[in-house]
Amino acid sequence: MSPSKQPALGSWARRVDGALVAEPRDERELTEMVHVLADRRVALHRDLALSRARLDVIELVATESMTVGVGAGVVLQDLDAHLKPHGLTVGPLTPAAMSLRMGEFLEGPYAGLRSIPGGRLEPVCTQLSAITSDGRRLETSRAPRSAAGPDLSALVLGANGRLALVTRAVVRCMPFPERDVRVAFSFPSAQAFVTALQRCLAEGFWPWRVHADSRSGRVLAEVRWAASVGSVERDRELLSRCVEEAGGRGAGEAEREGPVSVEHESTWDAVRASLEQGRALQLFRLSLTTVVARGDVEGVALNEPTGWTSLGGRLLALDARGVFGGAP
């Protein structure tokens, strides 16, 4: 796009290092932006980038319901720091996820998911507000999870901003942990390590991160979890039992500095294969079927948009004017 088109787009459009960036101040300006882009036949993500840095309001924390309204421009680690004096946290997110703004986290490859007890994944948010490509406001319901009807958040989570643009989210928080517990174990094989962790997850153990290193022949792993003072020994006993049943045993302190690399969404089979090749991994967002891993491991890279399925491609028909730039 030529620089001459910039003034016609609106006061929210500016040039940064030669690139055109849209930076609306609020939801009203974002809605205006969508209409202007459609009129000018300019596409977001293709002709200009979007910054929601100015949508950075953190609303009053509701301590009883453990929720808080958050603007799409709020960085997650800043939100976590804001919640700490209230005794709350956003939960066990990965280092790379914590560096993202709320809109990026919800719309990007992380899809706004975190792990919860029982080896499951859940959306961080309970409610979303977003702007669709025709400038309408989309607001999902805060109805109970058992309620019937379409889940409109599916149009937003992980869609890379191609179907709707998040403006605000209501985040479900968690109690800030009273204890940060670390225990090291040694396993005779990568398969034994994977079996032990999956059993723990299935029985309700909730590890926040694991460092595993197989370069010594055996797999040496440090398991870290957050707990209340009263639950530390219960969690430790459950973990120890699952480890022993898989053939593992307690070990001395493990190396805490694991590999730092692009985070990948990986399967447990990929984790096992990587450890069998003598590699070291850091594991986050552990669920029964997938983990987010740092290190040399196969998986979907979470630093760039993921490919769309044929069904996802058909959903792009919702953006009939092509305002959001089509599939990534």
HELIX and SHEET records of a PDB file:
HELIX    1   1 PRO A    3  LYS A    5  5                                   3    
HELIX    2   2 GLN A    6  LEU A    9  1                                   4    
HELIX    3   3 GLU A   27  ARG A   40  1                                  14    
HELIX    4   4 LEU A   76  LEU A   83  1                                   8    
HELIX    5   5 LYS A   84  HIS A   86  5                                   3    
HELIX    6   6 PRO A   95  MET A   98  1                                   4    
HELIX    7   7 MET A  102  GLU A  107  1                                   6    
HELIX    8   8 LEU A  152  LEU A  155  5                                   4    
HELIX    9   9 ALA A  190  ALA A  202  1                                  13    
HELIX   10  10 VAL A  229  SER A  231  5                                   3    
HELIX   11  11 VAL A  232  GLU A  245  1                                  14    
HELIX   12  12 TRP A  268  GLU A  276  1                                   9    
HELIX   13  13 SER A  310  LEU A  315  1                                   6    
HELIX   14  14 LEU A  316  LEU A  318  5                                   3    
SHEET    1   A 3 ALA A  13  VAL A  16  0                                        
SHEET    2   A 3 ALA A  19  ALA A  22 -1                                        
SHEET    3   A 3 ALA A  49  LEU A  50  1                                        
SHEET    1   B 4 THR A  67  GLY A  71  0                                        
SHEET    2   B 4 ALA A 164  ARG A 172 -1                                        
SHEET    3   B 4 CYS A 125  THR A 132 -1                                        
SHEET    4   B 4 ARG A 137  GLU A 139 -1                                        
SHEET    1   C 2 LEU A  88  THR A  89  0                                        
SHEET    2   C 2 MET A 174  PRO A 175 -1                                        
SHEET    1   D 2 LEU A 113  ILE A 116  0                                        
SHEET    2   D 2 ARG A 120  PRO A 123 -1                                        
SHEET    1   E 8 ARG A 249  GLY A 250  0                                        
SHEET    2   E 8 ARG A 179  PHE A 187 -1                                        
SHEET    3   E 8 VAL A 219  ALA A 227 -1                                        
SHEET    4   E 8 PRO A 207  ASP A 213 -1                                        
SHEET    5   E 8 ALA A 280  PHE A 284 -1                                        
SHEET    6   E 8 THR A 290  GLY A 295 -1                                        
SHEET    7   E 8 HIS A 264  THR A 267 -1                                        
SHEET    8   E 8 VAL A 300  ALA A 301 -1                                        
END                                                                             
